[in-house]
């Protein structure tokens, strides 16, 4: 398959906000292009939403959680997470890559976008996506009378959503 899909223009995005899709009660991370209005919504699991929310809110734990652990492993190996790229979507599944640099070596690691974003936030690494993915999702937004998409959650709302999650809910998300 090679690197063909990365020849498309990559565009830097940032985490604009975390939302909740009220129809499915599923968390959605909204990535917005740095230099524009287009957004890329990615539906994620509650555990990853929690990891992203905690980093955005600056919540620290006494012991490292999974994404903190990955950060420490990368740093401990003397490496540097230079960027994360949300590369493509296939059958409603988004794909991402971590680009880790160590000396002269570049290690590309296949990862879920939700995990990639959680780690990128912890290591202050830039997040990119392709022109194709932004074009794909922007078509669906902004039409008069159209559903505006996920409702953004304030920090308190997000906190209570995460606290009220039933462990049974975790079974509904396909990894």
Secondary structure in CASP SS format (residue, H / E / C, confidence):
PFRMAT SS
TARGET T0000
AUTHOR 0000-0000-0000
METHOD secondary structure of the structure
MODEL  1
X C 1.00
X C 1.00
X C 1.00
X H 1.00
X H 1.00
X H 1.00
X H 1.00
X C 1.00
X C 1.00
X E 1.00
X E 1.00
X E 1.00
X E 1.00
X E 1.00
X E 1.00
X E 1.00
X E 1.00
X E 1.00
X E 1.00
X E 1.00
X E 1.00
X C 1.00
X C 1.00
X C 1.00
X C 1.00
X E 1.00
X E 1.00
X E 1.00
X E 1.00
X E 1.00
X E 1.00
X E 1.00
X E 1.00
X C 1.00
X C 1.00
X C 1.00
X C 1.00
X C 1.00
X E 1.00
X E 1.00
X E 1.00
X E 1.00
X E 1.00
X C 1.00
X C 1.00
X H 1.00
X H 1.00
X H 1.00
X H 1.00
X H 1.00
X H 1.00
X H 1.00
X H 1.00
X H 1.00
X H 1.00
X H 1.00
X C 1.00
X C 1.00
X C 1.00
X C 1.00
X C 1.00
X C 1.00
X C 1.00
X C 1.00
X C 1.00
X H 1.00
X H 1.00
X H 1.00
X H 1.00
X H 1.00
X H 1.00
X H 1.00
X H 1.00
X H 1.00
X H 1.00
X H 1.00
X C 1.00
X C 1.00
X C 1.00
X E 1.00
X E 1.00
X E 1.00
X E 1.00
X E 1.00
X E 1.00
X E 1.00
X E 1.00
X E 1.00
X E 1.00
X E 1.00
X C 1.00
X C 1.00
X E 1.00
X E 1.00
X E 1.00
X E 1.00
X E 1.00
X E 1.00
X E 1.00
X E 1.00
X E 1.00
X E 1.00
X C 1.00
X C 1.00
X E 1.00
X E 1.00
X E 1.00
X E 1.00
X E 1.00
X E 1.00
X E 1.00
X C 1.00
X H 1.00
X H 1.00
X H 1.00
X H 1.00
X H 1.00
X H 1.00
X H 1.00
X H 1.00
X H 1.00
X H 1.00
X C 1.00
X C 1.00
X C 1.00
X E 1.00
X E 1.00
X E 1.00
X E 1.00
X E 1.00
X H 1.00
X H 1.00
X H 1.00
X H 1.00
X H 1.00
X H 1.00
X H 1.00
X H 1.00
X C 1.00
X C 1.00
X C 1.00
X C 1.00
X C 1.00
X C 1.00
X C 1.00
X C 1.00
X C 1.00
X C 1.00
X C 1.00
X C 1.00
X E 1.00
X E 1.00
X C 1.00
X C 1.00
X H 1.00
X H 1.00
X H 1.00
X H 1.00
X H 1.00
X H 1.00
X H 1.00
X H 1.00
X H 1.00
X C 1.00
X C 1.00
X C 1.00
X H 1.00
X H 1.00
X H 1.00
X H 1.00
X H 1.00
X H 1.00
X C 1.00
X C 1.00
X C 1.00
END
